[in-house]
Amino acid sequence: MDAATTLLDNAADAPAFPASEDALRKLINQHISEDDQKLLLAVYYAPARDAGDVFLFEVFENFGANRCDEEKKIFEITYTSSGFPLAPGRALHMLLTNLPELHAAVEEGWSVIQELRQANESGSAKVLYSDPAQAELWGMICGLS
């Protein structure tokens, strides 16, 4: 990892939910090292839906050719068996977006933004990676900037 990126390792800030944090960090490190799309933000969170499942929200430069979904939904893919360590009956939900779509989602109050804000307010969200050049993204999502 180079000086232009920061992996956040402050265990004191960890909310009560992070049973899968180590495995997610390994996955995020793989995403950081990919050359085709630059990872800007990765957030591990536990929303009210699908309790016990693992949720990872990621923002990539140029994901989906920087298009915005017409139905105002962030792309979500769910894995039940992918080599990622999961408890039986649990799933990994990966929500993937790009900067233009993220800005639209925040401005228009898409449901995933509300879900992330609620998780943050309840202490069930943790930024695991943030590109220093885009340090304001989490604050923007949470309505702090």
C-alpha positions in Angstrom: 0.0 0.0 0.0 1.4 3.4 -0.9 1.4 6.7 1.0 -1.6 7.9 -1.0 -3.9 5.4 0.7 -4.8 4.8 4.3 -6.1 1.6 5.9 -7.8 2.5 9.1 -6.9 0.2 12.0 -8.2 1.9 15.1 -9.7 -1.0 17.1 -10.8 1.4 19.8 -13.4 2.8 17.3 -14.8 -0.6 16.5 -18.5 -1.0 17.1 -19.9 -4.1 18.7 -20.8 -5.9 15.4 -17.4 -6.5 13.7 -17.1 -10.3 13.8 -16.1 -10.3 10.1 -13.8 -7.3 10.2 -10.5 -9.2 9.6 -11.9 -11.1 6.6 -13.3 -7.9 5.2 -9.9 -6.2 5.6 -8.3 -9.0 3.5 -11.0 -8.5 0.8 -10.6 -4.7 0.9 -6.8 -5.1 0.5 -7.5 -7.1 -2.7 -9.7 -4.3 -3.9 -7.1 -1.7 -3.1 -4.5 -3.6 -5.2 -6.7 -3.9 -8.3 -5.5 -1.7 -11.2 -8.7 -1.4 -13.1 -10.7 0.6 -10.5 -9.5 2.7 -7.6 -11.1 2.1 -4.3 -12.1 5.3 -2.5 -14.1 4.2 0.5 -15.1 0.9 2.2 -17.5 0.8 5.1 -18.5 -2.3 7.1 -21.9 -1.9 8.5 -24.8 -3.8 10.1 -28.2 -2.5 8.9 -31.6 -3.5 10.4 -32.3 -5.8 7.5 -30.9 -9.3 7.2 -29.5 -9.4 10.7 -26.4 -11.4 11.0 -25.4 -11.0 7.4 -22.2 -9.1 6.5 -22.5 -5.8 4.6 -19.7 -4.0 2.8 -20.4 -0.6 1.1 -17.6 0.4 -1.4 -17.1 3.5 -3.6 -14.9 3.0 -6.6 -13.6 5.5 -9.2 -15.4 4.8 -12.5 -17.5 1.8 -11.2 -20.2 1.0 -13.7 -18.8 3.6 -16.1 -19.8 6.3 -13.6 -23.5 5.8 -14.4 -26.3 6.5 -12.0 -29.1 3.9 -11.5 -32.4 5.1 -12.9 -34.3 3.2 -10.2 -32.2 5.0 -7.5 -30.7 1.8 -6.1 -27.0 1.2 -5.4 -25.7 -2.0 -7.1 -25.9 -4.9 -4.6 -24.6 -8.4 -5.0 -25.1 -11.1 -2.4 -22.8 -14.1 -1.9 -23.7 -17.1 0.2 -20.7 -19.2 -0.7 -17.7 -17.4 -2.2 -14.7 -18.4 -0.2 -15.5 -15.6 2.3 -15.9 -17.0 5.8 -19.6 -16.9 6.7 -21.6 -18.6 9.4 -24.1 -21.1 8.0 -27.2 -19.4 6.6 -25.4 -16.0 6.3 -24.5 -13.9 3.3 -22.1 -11.2 2.3 -23.8 -8.2 0.8 -21.5 -6.0 -1.3 -22.9 -2.6 -2.3 -20.9 -0.9 -5.0 -21.0 2.6 -6.4 -19.1 5.4 -8.0 -18.7 9.1 -7.1 -21.4 10.6 -9.4 -24.0 8.0 -8.2 -22.9 8.5 -4.6 -23.4 12.2 -4.8 -26.9 11.7 -6.4 -27.8 9.2 -3.7 -26.8 11.6 -0.9 -28.6 14.6 -2.6 -31.8 12.6 -3.3 -31.8 10.6 0.0 -31.7 7.1 -1.6 -32.5 4.3 0.8 -29.0 3.0 1.1 -27.9 6.4 2.4 -30.6 6.3 5.1 -29.5 2.7 5.9 -25.8 3.8 6.3 -26.8 6.8 8.4 -28.9 4.7 10.7 -26.1 2.1 11.1 -23.6 4.9 11.9 -25.9 6.5 14.4 -26.4 3.1 16.2 -22.7 2.4 16.3 -23.0 -0.3 13.7 -20.8 1.2 10.9 -17.1 1.4 10.6 -14.9 2.9 7.9 -12.3 0.3 7.0 -10.7 2.2 4.2 -10.7 5.8 3.0 -8.6 7.3 0.3 -7.1 10.5 1.7 -7.9 12.4 -1.5 -11.6 11.6 -0.8 -11.6 11.9 3.0 -14.9 13.8 3.0 -17.0 11.0 1.6 -18.0 9.3 4.9 -18.9 12.7 6.4 -21.0 13.5 3.3 -22.8 10.2 3.6 -23.5 10.8 7.3 -24.8 14.3 6.6 -21.8 15.9 8.4 -20.4 17.9 5.5 
